[in-house]
Amino acid sequence: MAVILGPTGRNFAAGMSGGLAYIYDVEGNFEEKCNKNTVDILPLELDEDVEFLVDILVKLNLNPSATDKMSSYCQKQGVSKIYLLNFDRSHSGF
């Protein structure tokens, strides 16, 4: 799993071989940079996803006010969940 909290380069996910990525799309242009031939880009809609991501940020010892802001932002916009197109979600643990 990867958590990207900033801009990405072009052709993101071209080398992904499994797993999951959470992308915080700071610049609002992630979809233009992502290799959509290999992955699904899903909005972060479920409360469980938001809680999971915020829990990771807390474990990384980020500032509590930053995690509160991130939680609020995650629920509104800007964070996507990236899966490989052929990734078997039922056995992924995610």
C-alpha positions in Angstrom: 0.0 0.0 0.0 1.1 3.5 -0.7 -0.2 6.8 0.7 0.7 9.8 -1.5 0.2 13.1 0.1 1.4 15.3 -2.7 1.7 15.6 -6.4 2.6 12.6 -8.6 4.6 12.3 -11.7 3.2 11.4 -15.1 2.2 7.8 -15.9 1.4 7.0 -12.2 0.6 3.3 -11.7 2.4 2.1 -14.8 4.6 -0.1 -12.6 2.0 -1.2 -10.0 2.0 -4.9 -9.6 -0.5 -5.2 -6.8 -1.9 -3.5 -3.7 -3.6 -0.3 -3.2 -2.7 3.4 -3.3 -4.4 6.4 -1.7 -3.7 9.6 -3.5 -4.3 13.1 -2.1 -4.7 15.1 -5.3 -3.3 18.5 -4.2 -3.1 19.9 -7.7 -6.4 18.5 -8.9 -4.8 16.9 -12.0 -4.1 13.3 -10.9 -6.4 11.7 -13.4 -4.4 13.3 -16.2 -1.1 11.9 -14.8 -2.4 8.4 -14.0 -2.1 5.4 -16.3 -5.8 4.5 -16.4 -5.2 1.5 -18.7 -4.0 -0.5 -15.6 -6.0 0.9 -12.6 -9.4 1.9 -11.3 -9.6 5.3 -9.7 -12.3 5.3 -7.0 -13.5 8.1 -4.9 -12.9 7.8 -1.1 -16.6 7.5 -0.1 -16.8 5.0 2.7 -16.4 6.1 6.3 -14.2 3.0 6.8 -11.8 4.2 4.1 -11.5 7.6 5.7 -11.0 6.1 9.1 -8.4 3.7 7.8 -6.4 6.5 6.1 -6.6 8.9 9.1 -5.5 6.0 11.3 -2.4 5.6 9.1 -1.6 9.3 9.3 -2.0 9.2 13.1 0.4 6.2 13.3 2.9 8.2 11.3 2.7 10.8 14.1 1.5 13.6 12.0 0.2 16.7 13.8 -3.3 15.9 15.3 -4.8 19.1 13.8 -3.4 18.0 10.4 -5.1 14.6 10.7 -8.4 16.3 11.6 -8.2 18.5 8.6 -7.2 15.5 6.4 -10.2 13.6 7.7 -12.5 16.5 6.9 -11.0 16.9 3.4 -11.0 13.1 2.7 -14.8 13.2 3.2 -15.3 16.0 0.7 -12.8 15.7 -2.1 -9.3 15.2 -3.2 -8.5 11.7 -2.1 -8.8 8.7 -4.4 -8.3 5.0 -3.9 -6.3 3.3 -6.7 -6.7 -0.4 -7.5 -5.2 -2.5 -10.3 -7.9 -3.4 -12.8 -7.3 -7.1 -12.3 -6.6 -6.9 -8.6 -8.6 -9.5 -6.7 -10.1 -7.3 -3.9 -11.6 -10.3 -2.2 -8.2 -11.6 -1.1 -6.4 -8.3 -0.7 -7.2 -7.5 2.9 -8.1 -3.9 1.8 
